[in-house]
């Protein structure tokens, strides 16, 4: 399956920015999400795509609603798209 443009990169940026903003280490994030630390590292590198179940755990740990998470993700994708000089 083809990947949606800029999705993995935007997800990585949003996760890292929010996690660091809350002062959470990757280890603490792992504990709060019940996801492996290596998996979180892979998400923050843009190497992996989370399941919907993982997204829900991530939102809980990041103390944000699913709606806000998706809105921030979409906004980041638009920024990356604009930076790349891509039209809509």
PyMOL Python script that loads the backbone (N, CA, C, O; Angstrom):
from pymol import cmd

cmd.read_pdbstr("""\
ATOM      1  N   UNK A   1       0.842  -1.170   0.000  1.00  0.00           N
ATOM      2  CA  UNK A   1       0.000   0.000   0.000  1.00  0.00           C
ATOM      3  C   UNK A   1       0.893   1.240   0.000  1.00  0.00           C
ATOM      4  O   UNK A   1       1.902   1.296   0.703  1.00  0.00           O
ATOM      5  N   UNK A   2       0.515   2.199  -0.774  1.00  0.00           N
ATOM      6  CA  UNK A   2       1.253   3.458  -0.843  1.00  0.00           C
ATOM      7  C   UNK A   2       1.003   4.268   0.426  1.00  0.00           C
ATOM      8  O   UNK A   2      -0.105   4.274   0.964  1.00  0.00           O
ATOM      9  N   UNK A   3       2.041   4.949   0.894  1.00  0.00           N
ATOM     10  CA  UNK A   3       1.915   5.749   2.105  1.00  0.00           C
ATOM     11  C   UNK A   3       1.375   7.133   1.773  1.00  0.00           C
ATOM     12  O   UNK A   3       1.716   7.718   0.745  1.00  0.00           O
ATOM     13  N   UNK A   4       0.529   7.647   2.657  1.00  0.00           N
ATOM     14  CA  UNK A   4      -0.016   8.990   2.480  1.00  0.00           C
ATOM     15  C   UNK A   4       1.133   9.986   2.598  1.00  0.00           C
ATOM     16  O   UNK A   4       1.964   9.853   3.496  1.00  0.00           O
ATOM     17  N   UNK A   5       1.200  10.987   1.708  1.00  0.00           N
ATOM     18  CA  UNK A   5       2.330  11.933   1.705  1.00  0.00           C
ATOM     19  C   UNK A   5       2.548  12.642   3.043  1.00  0.00           C
ATOM     20  O   UNK A   5       1.626  13.233   3.605  1.00  0.00           O
ATOM     21  N   UNK A   6       3.773  12.571   3.535  1.00  0.00           N
ATOM     22  CA  UNK A   6       4.242  13.277   4.736  1.00  0.00           C
ATOM     23  C   UNK A   6       3.659  12.756   6.044  1.00  0.00           C
ATOM     24  O   UNK A   6       3.917  13.337   7.099  1.00  0.00           O
ATOM     25  N   UNK A   7       2.884  11.682   6.005  1.00  0.00           N
ATOM     26  CA  UNK A   7       2.232  11.190   7.216  1.00  0.00           C
ATOM     27  C   UNK A   7       3.240  10.726   8.266  1.00  0.00           C
ATOM     28  O   UNK A   7       3.163  11.155   9.417  1.00  0.00           O
ATOM     29  N   UNK A   8       4.172   9.869   7.898  1.00  0.00           N
ATOM     30  CA  UNK A   8       5.130   9.346   8.878  1.00  0.00           C
ATOM     31  C   UNK A   8       6.010  10.445   9.457  1.00  0.00           C
ATOM     32  O   UNK A   8       6.279  10.460  10.658  1.00  0.00           O
ATOM     33  N   UNK A   9       6.456  11.360   8.610  1.00  0.00           N
ATOM     34  CA  UNK A   9       7.301  12.459   9.076  1.00  0.00           C
ATOM     35  C   UNK A   9       6.526  13.379  10.020  1.00  0.00           C
ATOM     36  O   UNK A   9       7.048  13.801  11.052  1.00  0.00           O
ATOM     37  N   UNK A  10       5.288  13.685   9.663  1.00  0.00           N
ATOM     38  CA  UNK A  10       4.456  14.545  10.510  1.00  0.00           C
ATOM     39  C   UNK A  10       4.169  13.870  11.846  1.00  0.00           C
ATOM     40  O   UNK A  10       4.231  14.510  12.896  1.00  0.00           O
ATOM     41  N   UNK A  11       3.860  12.597  11.806  1.00  0.00           N
ATOM     42  CA  UNK A  11       3.595  11.853  13.028  1.00  0.00           C
ATOM     43  C   UNK A  11       4.815  11.876  13.936  1.00  0.00           C
ATOM     44  O   UNK A  11       4.691  12.096  15.141  1.00  0.00           O
ATOM     45  N   UNK A  12       5.978  11.653  13.371  1.00  0.00           N
ATOM     46  CA  UNK A  12       7.228  11.668  14.144  1.00  0.00           C
ATOM     47  C   UNK A  12       7.427  13.022  14.813  1.00  0.00           C
ATOM     48  O   UNK A  12       7.780  13.086  15.991  1.00  0.00           O
ATOM     49  N   UNK A  13       7.205  14.092  14.078  1.00  0.00           N
ATOM     50  CA  UNK A  13       7.386  15.443  14.618  1.00  0.00           C
ATOM     51  C   UNK A  13       6.392  15.750  15.733  1.00  0.00           C
ATOM     52  O   UNK A  13       6.765  16.306  16.766  1.00  0.00           O
ATOM     53  N   UNK A  14       5.139  15.390  15.525  1.00  0.00           N
ATOM     54  CA  UNK A  14       4.099  15.653  16.523  1.00  0.00           C
ATOM     55  C   UNK A  14       4.381  14.864  17.801  1.00  0.00           C
ATOM     56  O   UNK A  14       4.319  15.414  18.900  1.00  0.00           O
ATOM     57  N   UNK A  15       4.690  13.586  17.655  1.00  0.00           N
ATOM     58  CA  UNK A  15       4.960  12.757  18.831  1.00  0.00           C
ATOM     59  C   UNK A  15       6.142  13.296  19.634  1.00  0.00           C
ATOM     60  O   UNK A  15       6.050  13.469  20.849  1.00  0.00           O
ATOM     61  N   UNK A  16       7.240  13.554  18.953  1.00  0.00           N
ATOM     62  CA  UNK A  16       8.445  14.007  19.641  1.00  0.00           C
ATOM     63  C   UNK A  16       8.211  15.354  20.316  1.00  0.00           C
ATOM     64  O   UNK A  16       8.562  15.541  21.481  1.00  0.00           O
ATOM     65  N   UNK A  17       7.618  16.290  19.578  1.00  0.00           N
ATOM     66  CA  UNK A  17       7.371  17.631  20.117  1.00  0.00           C
ATOM     67  C   UNK A  17       6.473  17.562  21.356  1.00  0.00           C
ATOM     68  O   UNK A  17       6.756  18.203  22.368  1.00  0.00           O
ATOM     69  N   UNK A  18       5.411  16.796  21.276  1.00  0.00           N
ATOM     70  CA  UNK A  18       4.467  16.708  22.394  1.00  0.00           C
ATOM     71  C   UNK A  18       5.089  15.971  23.585  1.00  0.00           C
ATOM     72  O   UNK A  18       4.936  16.396  24.730  1.00  0.00           O
ATOM     73  N   UNK A  19       5.793  14.862  23.310  1.00  0.00           N
ATOM     74  CA  UNK A  19       6.430  14.095  24.376  1.00  0.00           C
ATOM     75  C   UNK A  19       7.459  14.948  25.115  1.00  0.00           C
ATOM     76  O   UNK A  19       7.470  14.994  26.345  1.00  0.00           O
ATOM     77  N   UNK A  20       8.314  15.615  24.363  1.00  0.00           N
ATOM     78  CA  UNK A  20       9.334  16.461  24.974  1.00  0.00           C
ATOM     79  C   UNK A  20       8.707  17.652  25.688  1.00  0.00           C
ATOM     80  O   UNK A  20       9.200  18.079  26.732  1.00  0.00           O
ATOM     81  N   UNK A  21       7.627  18.191  25.134  1.00  0.00           N
ATOM     82  CA  UNK A  21       6.926  19.302  25.781  1.00  0.00           C
ATOM     83  C   UNK A  21       6.359  18.931  27.141  1.00  0.00           C
ATOM     84  O   UNK A  21       6.248  19.772  28.034  1.00  0.00           O
ATOM     85  N   UNK A  22       6.003  17.668  27.285  1.00  0.00           N
ATOM     86  CA  UNK A  22       5.491  17.177  28.569  1.00  0.00           C
ATOM     87  C   UNK A  22       6.614  16.711  29.489  1.00  0.00           C
ATOM     88  O   UNK A  22       6.376  16.341  30.639  1.00  0.00           O
ATOM     89  N   UNK A  23       7.834  16.734  28.972  1.00  0.00           N
ATOM     90  CA  UNK A  23       8.970  16.288  29.775  1.00  0.00           C
ATOM     91  C   UNK A  23       9.027  14.785  29.970  1.00  0.00           C
ATOM     92  O   UNK A  23       9.591  14.303  30.952  1.00  0.00           O
ATOM     93  N   UNK A  24       8.443  14.038  29.035  1.00  0.00           N
ATOM     94  CA  UNK A  24       8.438  12.577  29.134  1.00  0.00           C
ATOM     95  C   UNK A  24       9.638  11.988  28.405  1.00  0.00           C
ATOM     96  O   UNK A  24       9.920  12.353  27.264  1.00  0.00           O
ATOM     97  N   UNK A  25      10.338  11.084  29.063  1.00  0.00           N
ATOM     98  CA  UNK A  25      11.386  10.327  28.385  1.00  0.00           C
ATOM     99  C   UNK A  25      10.706   9.256  27.534  1.00  0.00           C
ATOM    100  O   UNK A  25       9.518   8.984  27.703  1.00  0.00           O
ATOM    101  N   UNK A  26      11.447   8.664  26.637  1.00  0.00           N
ATOM    102  CA  UNK A  26      10.881   7.571  25.839  1.00  0.00           C
ATOM    103  C   UNK A  26      10.534   6.389  26.733  1.00  0.00           C
ATOM    104  O   UNK A  26       9.551   5.688  26.492  1.00  0.00           O
ATOM    105  N   UNK A  27      11.340   6.171  27.764  1.00  0.00           N
ATOM    106  CA  UNK A  27      11.055   5.084  28.700  1.00  0.00           C
ATOM    107  C   UNK A  27       9.739   5.332  29.432  1.00  0.00           C
ATOM    108  O   UNK A  27       8.915   4.426  29.557  1.00  0.00           O
ATOM    109  N   UNK A  28       9.544   6.549  29.912  1.00  0.00           N
ATOM    110  CA  UNK A  28       8.293   6.883  30.618  1.00  0.00           C
ATOM    111  C   UNK A  28       7.108   6.785  29.661  1.00  0.00           C
ATOM    112  O   UNK A  28       6.044   6.288  30.030  1.00  0.00           O
ATOM    113  N   UNK A  29       7.295   7.255  28.447  1.00  0.00           N
ATOM    114  CA  UNK A  29       6.235   7.163  27.434  1.00  0.00           C
ATOM    115  C   UNK A  29       5.883   5.698  27.184  1.00  0.00           C
ATOM    116  O   UNK A  29       4.712   5.344  27.046  1.00  0.00           O
ATOM    117  N   UNK A  30       6.896   4.866  27.127  1.00  0.00           N
ATOM    118  CA  UNK A  30       6.687   3.434  26.937  1.00  0.00           C
ATOM    119  C   UNK A  30       5.856   2.851  28.071  1.00  0.00           C
ATOM    120  O   UNK A  30       4.930   2.075  27.837  1.00  0.00           O
ATOM    121  N   UNK A  31       6.186   3.221  29.273  1.00  0.00           N
ATOM    122  CA  UNK A  31       5.445   2.732  30.441  1.00  0.00           C
ATOM    123  C   UNK A  31       3.993   3.189  30.406  1.00  0.00           C
ATOM    124  O   UNK A  31       3.087   2.416  30.718  1.00  0.00           O
ATOM    125  N   UNK A  32       3.773   4.437  30.029  1.00  0.00           N
ATOM    126  CA  UNK A  32       2.413   4.981  30.017  1.00  0.00           C
ATOM    127  C   UNK A  32       1.562   4.445  28.868  1.00  0.00           C
ATOM    128  O   UNK A  32       0.341   4.348  28.989  1.00  0.00           O
ATOM    129  N   UNK A  33       2.199   4.101  27.770  1.00  0.00           N
ATOM    130  CA  UNK A  33       1.447   3.625  26.606  1.00  0.00           C
ATOM    131  C   UNK A  33       1.363   2.110  26.519  1.00  0.00           C
ATOM    132  O   UNK A  33       0.544   1.566  25.778  1.00  0.00           O
ATOM    133  N   UNK A  34       2.218   1.430  27.281  1.00  0.00           N
ATOM    134  CA  UNK A  34       2.335  -0.030  27.199  1.00  0.00           C
ATOM    135  C   UNK A  34       2.884  -0.478  25.842  1.00  0.00           C
ATOM    136  O   UNK A  34       2.650  -1.600  25.392  1.00  0.00           O
ATOM    137  N   UNK A  35       3.625   0.442  25.205  1.00  0.00           N
ATOM    138  CA  UNK A  35       4.287   0.149  23.937  1.00  0.00           C
ATOM    139  C   UNK A  35       5.790   0.070  24.189  1.00  0.00           C
ATOM    140  O   UNK A  35       6.308   0.746  25.078  1.00  0.00           O
ATOM    141  N   UNK A  36       6.477  -0.735  23.426  1.00  0.00           N
ATOM    142  CA  UNK A  36       7.923  -0.873  23.596  1.00  0.00           C
ATOM    143  C   UNK A  36       8.636   0.452  23.318  1.00  0.00           C
ATOM    144  O   UNK A  36       8.244   1.202  22.425  1.00  0.00           O
ATOM    145  N   UNK A  37       9.685   0.728  24.092  1.00  0.00           N
ATOM    146  CA  UNK A  37      10.466   1.947  23.882  1.00  0.00           C
ATOM    147  C   UNK A  37      11.041   1.993  22.473  1.00  0.00           C
ATOM    148  O   UNK A  37      11.071   3.050  21.843  1.00  0.00           O
ATOM    149  N   UNK A  38      11.498   0.842  21.980  1.00  0.00           N
ATOM    150  CA  UNK A  38      12.056   0.777  20.626  1.00  0.00           C
ATOM    151  C   UNK A  38      10.989   1.128  19.579  1.00  0.00           C
ATOM    152  O   UNK A  38      11.301   1.731  18.552  1.00  0.00           O
ATOM    153  N   UNK A  39       9.745   0.754  19.838  1.00  0.00           N
ATOM    154  CA  UNK A  39       8.647   1.070  18.926  1.00  0.00           C
ATOM    155  C   UNK A  39       8.403   2.586  18.907  1.00  0.00           C
ATOM    156  O   UNK A  39       8.192   3.174  17.846  1.00  0.00           O
ATOM    157  N   UNK A  40       8.434   3.204  20.078  1.00  0.00           N
ATOM    158  CA  UNK A  40       8.262   4.654  20.158  1.00  0.00           C
ATOM    159  C   UNK A  40       9.398   5.357  19.431  1.00  0.00           C
ATOM    160  O   UNK A  40       9.176   6.337  18.720  1.00  0.00           O
ATOM    161  N   UNK A  41      10.610   4.859  19.609  1.00  0.00           N
ATOM    162  CA  UNK A  41      11.758   5.412  18.890  1.00  0.00           C
ATOM    163  C   UNK A  41      11.540   5.294  17.390  1.00  0.00           C
ATOM    164  O   UNK A  41      11.818   6.241  16.654  1.00  0.00           O
ATOM    165  N   UNK A  42      11.053   4.160  16.926  1.00  0.00           N
ATOM    166  CA  UNK A  42      10.786   3.966  15.496  1.00  0.00           C
ATOM    167  C   UNK A  42       9.699   4.900  14.988  1.00  0.00           C
ATOM    168  O   UNK A  42       9.782   5.399  13.865  1.00  0.00           O
ATOM    169  N   UNK A  43       8.685   5.138  15.804  1.00  0.00           N
ATOM    170  CA  UNK A  43       7.629   6.088  15.419  1.00  0.00           C
ATOM    171  C   UNK A  43       8.207   7.490  15.291  1.00  0.00           C
ATOM    172  O   UNK A  43       7.887   8.215  14.349  1.00  0.00           O
ATOM    173  N   UNK A  44       9.058   7.870  16.239  1.00  0.00           N
ATOM    174  CA  UNK A  44       9.636   9.216  16.230  1.00  0.00           C
ATOM    175  C   UNK A  44      10.678   9.392  15.129  1.00  0.00           C
ATOM    176  O   UNK A  44      11.037  10.524  14.804  1.00  0.00           O
ATOM    177  N   UNK A  45      11.156   8.327  14.565  1.00  0.00           N
ATOM    178  CA  UNK A  45      12.056   8.396  13.416  1.00  0.00           C
ATOM    179  C   UNK A  45      11.282   8.376  12.102  1.00  0.00           C
ATOM    180  O   UNK A  45      11.833   8.670  11.041  1.00  0.00           O
ATOM    181  N   UNK A  46      10.009   8.029  12.183  1.00  0.00           N
ATOM    182  CA  UNK A  46       9.199   7.909  10.971  1.00  0.00           C
ATOM    183  C   UNK A  46       9.352   6.566  10.299  1.00  0.00           C
ATOM    184  O   UNK A  46       8.968   6.402   9.141  1.00  0.00           O
ATOM    185  N   UNK A  47       9.915   5.591  11.020  1.00  0.00           N
ATOM    186  CA  UNK A  47      10.151   4.263  10.456  1.00  0.00           C
ATOM    187  C   UNK A  47       8.936   3.343  10.542  1.00  0.00           C
ATOM    188  O   UNK A  47       8.811   2.407   9.752  1.00  0.00           O
ATOM    189  N   UNK A  48       8.048   3.600  11.487  1.00  0.00           N
ATOM    190  CA  UNK A  48       6.883   2.746  11.705  1.00  0.00           C
ATOM    191  C   UNK A  48       5.610   3.562  11.630  1.00  0.00           C
ATOM    192  O   UNK A  48       5.613   4.777  11.824  1.00  0.00           O
ATOM    193  N   UNK A  49       4.527   2.867  11.346  1.00  0.00           N
ATOM    194  CA  UNK A  49       3.197   3.473  11.357  1.00  0.00           C
ATOM    195  C   UNK A  49       2.383   2.792  12.450  1.00  0.00           C
ATOM    196  O   UNK A  49       2.263   1.567  12.454  1.00  0.00           O
ATOM    197  N   UNK A  50       1.826   3.564  13.373  1.00  0.00           N
ATOM    198  CA  UNK A  50       1.110   2.949  14.498  1.00  0.00           C
ATOM    199  C   UNK A  50      -0.259   2.414  14.099  1.00  0.00           C
ATOM    200  O   UNK A  50      -0.886   2.883  13.149  1.00  0.00           O
ATOM    201  N   UNK A  51      -0.696   1.422  14.853  1.00  0.00           N
ATOM    202  CA  UNK A  51      -2.070   0.947  14.703  1.00  0.00           C
ATOM    203  C   UNK A  51      -2.996   1.968  15.356  1.00  0.00           C
ATOM    204  O   UNK A  51      -2.533   2.845  16.085  1.00  0.00           O
ATOM    205  N   UNK A  52      -4.246   1.867  15.111  1.00  0.00           N
ATOM    206  CA  UNK A  52      -5.208   2.764  15.746  1.00  0.00           C
ATOM    207  C   UNK A  52      -5.198   2.565  17.259  1.00  0.00           C
ATOM    208  O   UNK A  52      -5.329   3.528  18.015  1.00  0.00           O
ATOM    209  N   UNK A  53      -5.044   1.333  17.697  1.00  0.00           N
ATOM    210  CA  UNK A  53      -4.946   1.035  19.122  1.00  0.00           C
ATOM    211  C   UNK A  53      -3.759   1.775  19.729  1.00  0.00           C
ATOM    212  O   UNK A  53      -3.880   2.364  20.804  1.00  0.00           O
ATOM    213  N   UNK A  54      -2.619   1.751  19.052  1.00  0.00           N
ATOM    214  CA  UNK A  54      -1.426   2.445  19.538  1.00  0.00           C
ATOM    215  C   UNK A  54      -1.661   3.953  19.575  1.00  0.00           C
ATOM    216  O   UNK A  54      -1.219   4.625  20.507  1.00  0.00           O
ATOM    217  N   UNK A  55      -2.352   4.489  18.571  1.00  0.00           N
ATOM    218  CA  UNK A  55      -2.651   5.928  18.544  1.00  0.00           C
ATOM    219  C   UNK A  55      -3.476   6.318  19.770  1.00  0.00           C
ATOM    220  O   UNK A  55      -3.236   7.368  20.366  1.00  0.00           O
ATOM    221  N   UNK A  56      -4.428   5.497  20.144  1.00  0.00           N
ATOM    222  CA  UNK A  56      -5.251   5.800  21.318  1.00  0.00           C
ATOM    223  C   UNK A  56      -4.395   5.813  22.579  1.00  0.00           C
ATOM    224  O   UNK A  56      -4.545   6.707  23.412  1.00  0.00           O
ATOM    225  N   UNK A  57      -3.497   4.837  22.737  1.00  0.00           N
ATOM    226  CA  UNK A  57      -2.595   4.817  23.890  1.00  0.00           C
ATOM    227  C   UNK A  57      -1.676   6.035  23.877  1.00  0.00           C
ATOM    228  O   UNK A  57      -1.434   6.641  24.921  1.00  0.00           O
ATOM    229  N   UNK A  58      -1.167   6.395  22.710  1.00  0.00           N
ATOM    230  CA  UNK A  58      -0.289   7.560  22.588  1.00  0.00           C
ATOM    231  C   UNK A  58      -1.028   8.836  22.990  1.00  0.00           C
ATOM    232  O   UNK A  58      -0.487   9.658  23.729  1.00  0.00           O
ATOM    233  N   UNK A  59      -2.244   9.002  22.514  1.00  0.00           N
ATOM    234  CA  UNK A  59      -3.028  10.190  22.866  1.00  0.00           C
ATOM    235  C   UNK A  59      -3.245  10.278  24.372  1.00  0.00           C
ATOM    236  O   UNK A  59      -3.150  11.360  24.951  1.00  0.00           O
ATOM    237  N   UNK A  60      -3.533   9.154  25.001  1.00  0.00           N
ATOM    238  CA  UNK A  60      -3.723   9.151  26.449  1.00  0.00           C
ATOM    239  C   UNK A  60      -2.446   9.611  27.153  1.00  0.00           C
ATOM    240  O   UNK A  60      -2.499  10.464  28.038  1.00  0.00           O
ATOM    241  N   UNK A  61      -1.314   9.056  26.768  1.00  0.00           N
ATOM    242  CA  UNK A  61      -0.037   9.401  27.399  1.00  0.00           C
ATOM    243  C   UNK A  61       0.346  10.856  27.126  1.00  0.00           C
ATOM    244  O   UNK A  61       0.968  11.511  27.963  1.00  0.00           O
ATOM    245  N   UNK A  62      -0.030  11.351  25.950  1.00  0.00           N
ATOM    246  CA  UNK A  62       0.302  12.727  25.571  1.00  0.00           C
ATOM    247  C   UNK A  62      -0.725  13.730  26.089  1.00  0.00           C
ATOM    248  O   UNK A  62      -0.608  14.934  25.863  1.00  0.00           O
ATOM    249  N   UNK A  63      -1.731  13.210  26.786  1.00  0.00           N
ATOM    250  CA  UNK A  63      -2.769  14.044  27.394  1.00  0.00           C
ATOM    251  C   UNK A  63      -3.455  14.947  26.375  1.00  0.00           C
ATOM    252  O   UNK A  63      -3.618  16.150  26.578  1.00  0.00           O
ATOM    253  N   UNK A  64      -3.849  14.320  25.274  1.00  0.00           N
ATOM    254  CA  UNK A  64      -4.574  15.073  24.261  1.00  0.00           C
ATOM    255  C   UNK A  64      -5.687  14.210  23.690  1.00  0.00           C
ATOM    256  O   UNK A  64      -5.585  12.984  23.651  1.00  0.00           O
ATOM    257  N   UNK A  65      -6.747  14.867  23.252  1.00  0.00           N
ATOM    258  CA  UNK A  65      -7.856  14.135  22.661  1.00  0.00           C
ATOM    259  C   UNK A  65      -7.440  13.587  21.299  1.00  0.00           C
ATOM    260  O   UNK A  65      -6.510  14.095  20.671  1.00  0.00           O
ATOM    261  N   UNK A  66      -8.120  12.574  20.863  1.00  0.00           N
ATOM    262  CA  UNK A  66      -7.834  11.996  19.538  1.00  0.00           C
ATOM    263  C   UNK A  66      -8.064  13.059  18.461  1.00  0.00           C
ATOM    264  O   UNK A  66      -7.313  13.148  17.490  1.00  0.00           O
ATOM    265  N   UNK A  67      -9.106  13.857  18.649  1.00  0.00           N
ATOM    266  CA  UNK A  67      -9.435  14.913  17.699  1.00  0.00           C
ATOM    267  C   UNK A  67      -8.288  15.933  17.608  1.00  0.00           C
ATOM    268  O   UNK A  67      -7.879  16.314  16.511  1.00  0.00           O
ATOM    269  N   UNK A  68      -7.779  16.366  18.754  1.00  0.00           N
ATOM    270  CA  UNK A  68      -6.675  17.332  18.769  1.00  0.00           C
ATOM    271  C   UNK A  68      -5.406  16.727  18.168  1.00  0.00           C
ATOM    272  O   UNK A  68      -4.664  17.403  17.455  1.00  0.00           O
ATOM    273  N   UNK A  69      -5.167  15.457  18.460  1.00  0.00           N
ATOM    274  CA  UNK A  69      -3.992  14.780  17.918  1.00  0.00           C
ATOM    275  C   UNK A  69      -4.065  14.753  16.390  1.00  0.00           C
ATOM    276  O   UNK A  69      -3.093  15.083  15.709  1.00  0.00           O
ATOM    277  N   UNK A  70      -5.216  14.359  15.862  1.00  0.00           N
ATOM    278  CA  UNK A  70      -5.365  14.297  14.401  1.00  0.00           C
ATOM    279  C   UNK A  70      -5.297  15.683  13.771  1.00  0.00           C
ATOM    280  O   UNK A  70      -4.744  15.842  12.683  1.00  0.00           O
ATOM    281  N   UNK A  71      -5.852  16.682  14.443  1.00  0.00           N
ATOM    282  CA  UNK A  71      -5.782  18.056  13.922  1.00  0.00           C
ATOM    283  C   UNK A  71      -4.336  18.537  13.873  1.00  0.00           C
ATOM    284  O   UNK A  71      -3.914  19.153  12.894  1.00  0.00           O
ATOM    285  N   UNK A  72      -3.576  18.255  14.933  1.00  0.00           N
ATOM    286  CA  UNK A  72      -2.170  18.652  14.958  1.00  0.00           C
ATOM    287  C   UNK A  72      -1.380  17.888  13.896  1.00  0.00           C
ATOM    288  O   UNK A  72      -0.503  18.452  13.240  1.00  0.00           O
ATOM    289  N   UNK A  73      -1.690  16.620  13.734  1.00  0.00           N
ATOM    290  CA  UNK A  73      -1.036  15.801  12.716  1.00  0.00           C
ATOM    291  C   UNK A  73      -1.322  16.340  11.314  1.00  0.00           C
ATOM    292  O   UNK A  73      -0.418  16.455  10.486  1.00  0.00           O
ATOM    293  N   UNK A  74      -2.571  16.664  11.061  1.00  0.00           N
ATOM    294  CA  UNK A  74      -2.945  17.203   9.754  1.00  0.00           C
ATOM    295  C   UNK A  74      -2.275  18.557   9.495  1.00  0.00           C
ATOM    296  O   UNK A  74      -1.811  18.817   8.384  1.00  0.00           O
ATOM    297  N   UNK A  75      -2.224  19.407  10.504  1.00  0.00           N
ATOM    298  CA  UNK A  75      -1.568  20.716  10.351  1.00  0.00           C
ATOM    299  C   UNK A  75      -0.087  20.536  10.043  1.00  0.00           C
ATOM    300  O   UNK A  75       0.468  21.252   9.209  1.00  0.00           O
ATOM    301  N   UNK A  76       0.550  19.590  10.708  1.00  0.00           N
ATOM    302  CA  UNK A  76       1.971  19.330  10.460  1.00  0.00           C
ATOM    303  C   UNK A  76       2.185  18.796   9.044  1.00  0.00           C
ATOM    304  O   UNK A  76       3.166  19.148   8.389  1.00  0.00           O
ATOM    305  N   UNK A  77       1.286  17.961   8.578  1.00  0.00           N
ATOM    306  CA  UNK A  77       1.378  17.444   7.209  1.00  0.00           C
ATOM    307  C   UNK A  77       1.266  18.589   6.208  1.00  0.00           C
ATOM    308  O   UNK A  77       1.975  18.604   5.202  1.00  0.00           O
ATOM    309  N   UNK A  78       0.390  19.538   6.475  1.00  0.00           N
ATOM    310  CA  UNK A  78       0.229  20.696   5.587  1.00  0.00           C
ATOM    311  C   UNK A  78       1.489  21.557   5.582  1.00  0.00           C
ATOM    312  O   UNK A  78       1.904  22.044   4.531  1.00  0.00           O
ATOM    313  N   UNK A  79       2.100  21.746   6.757  1.00  0.00           N
ATOM    314  CA  UNK A  79       3.355  22.509   6.822  1.00  0.00           C
ATOM    315  C   UNK A  79       4.450  21.836   6.004  1.00  0.00           C
ATOM    316  O   UNK A  79       5.182  22.494   5.264  1.00  0.00           O
ATOM    317  N   UNK A  80       4.551  20.530   6.146  1.00  0.00           N
ATOM    318  CA  UNK A  80       5.579  19.780   5.400  1.00  0.00           C
ATOM    319  C   UNK A  80       5.307  19.849   3.895  1.00  0.00           C
ATOM    320  O   UNK A  80       6.225  19.982   3.086  1.00  0.00           O
ATOM    321  N   UNK A  81       4.052  19.755   3.551  1.00  0.00           N
ATOM    322  CA  UNK A  81       3.659  19.843   2.134  1.00  0.00           C
ATOM    323  C   UNK A  81       4.019  21.214   1.564  1.00  0.00           C
ATOM    324  O   UNK A  81       4.560  21.312   0.462  1.00  0.00           O
ATOM    325  N   UNK A  82       3.716  22.271   2.319  1.00  0.00           N
ATOM    326  CA  UNK A  82       4.028  23.638   1.868  1.00  0.00           C
ATOM    327  C   UNK A  82       5.531  23.830   1.758  1.00  0.00           C
ATOM    328  O   UNK A  82       6.016  24.448   0.810  1.00  0.00           O
ATOM    329  N   UNK A  83       6.268  23.302   2.727  1.00  0.00           N
ATOM    330  CA  UNK A  83       7.730  23.426   2.711  1.00  0.00           C
ATOM    331  C   UNK A  83       8.315  22.725   1.486  1.00  0.00           C
ATOM    332  O   UNK A  83       9.311  23.175   0.920  1.00  0.00           O
ATOM    333  N   UNK A  84       7.695  21.636   1.089  1.00  0.00           N
ATOM    334  CA  UNK A  84       8.159  20.887  -0.082  1.00  0.00           C
ATOM    335  C   UNK A  84       7.703  21.529  -1.392  1.00  0.00           C
ATOM    336  O   UNK A  84       8.079  21.082  -2.476  1.00  0.00           O
ATOM    337  N   UNK A  85       6.881  22.594  -1.281  1.00  0.00           N
ATOM    338  CA  UNK A  85       6.402  23.297  -2.466  1.00  0.00           C
ATOM    339  C   UNK A  85       5.348  22.541  -3.248  1.00  0.00           C
ATOM    340  O   UNK A  85       5.192  22.731  -4.454  1.00  0.00           O
ATOM    341  N   UNK A  86       4.628  21.684  -2.550  1.00  0.00           N
ATOM    342  CA  UNK A  86       3.580  20.874  -3.191  1.00  0.00           C
ATOM    343  C   UNK A  86       2.250  21.610  -3.108  1.00  0.00           C
ATOM    344  O   UNK A  86       1.942  22.233  -2.092  1.00  0.00           O
ATOM    345  N   UNK A  87       1.484  21.540  -4.147  1.00  0.00           N
ATOM    346  CA  UNK A  87       0.134  22.114  -4.133  1.00  0.00           C
ATOM    347  C   UNK A  87      -0.816  21.179  -3.437  1.00  0.00           C
ATOM    348  O   UNK A  87      -0.434  20.091  -3.004  1.00  0.00           O
ATOM    349  N   UNK A  88      -2.033  21.596  -3.331  1.00  0.00           N
ATOM    350  CA  UNK A  88      -3.059  20.755  -2.681  1.00  0.00           C
ATOM    351  C   UNK A  88      -3.412  19.610  -3.518  1.00  0.00           C
ATOM    352  O   UNK A  88      -4.255  18.800  -3.131  1.00  0.00           O
TER     353      UNK A  88
END
""", "prot")
cmd.dss("prot")
cmd.show_as("cartoon", "prot")
cmd.util.cbc("prot")
cmd.orient("prot")
